[in-house]
């Protein structure tokens, strides 16, 4: 299942910008396992001011 949207998150939890369409398309070519690995590696090495790319999967539930 393709991932519909990506956001950049700062390590401190602040929201950043949405990625542009071509960045989303590139990330959608990667397997979910690889995306997870990338997110984990970025989390490990990024300091709080750098952006971490996290995948957001489409969901029917909305958490308020």
N, C-alpha and C positions, 0 to 999 in steps of 0.2 A: 504493500500500500504506500503510495507516494506521500511524502510529507508536504503539506500545503503551504506552510509558512515558517520562516525562520526569524528569530530575533537575536540580536546581540545582547547579552547580559553582562554587566560588569560583575566582577568577582564579589563585590559588596552587595550585589542584588539589585542595583539600580538598572532600569530599563534603558537600552540604547535604541538605535535606529533599526527599522526593518532592513533586511538585506534586499538588494534589487533583484529583479527577475532573473538575470543571467547568473547571479550568484546562487539563487535558489535552484535553478536548473542544474548547475554544476553539483551542488550538494545532493540533489535527488538522484544523481547517477551513482553515488556511493551506497554501499549496503548499510543497513541500520547498525550492524556491528561496528563498521568502520566509523560511522558518525559518532557512536557512543565512545569509541576509543579516542577520537579527536577531542570530544568534549571533555573527557577525563584528563587527557594530557594537558589541554589548555587550562583546566582547573588547577592542576598540579603546579604549573609553571608560571601562570599569569599572576601579576600582582594586582592589587585591587583597582588600579586605574586602567588596566587593559581590558579589552572586551573578550568575552568568551562566547563562542557561537554555540547555541543550544538549539536542538531540534524541537519543534512543537508539532505534535501529531494532532490531526483533526479529531475532535471529540464531540459527541452530542451533548454531553453534560457541560454546563458552564458553572465554574466555581466563582462565587461572588467574593 
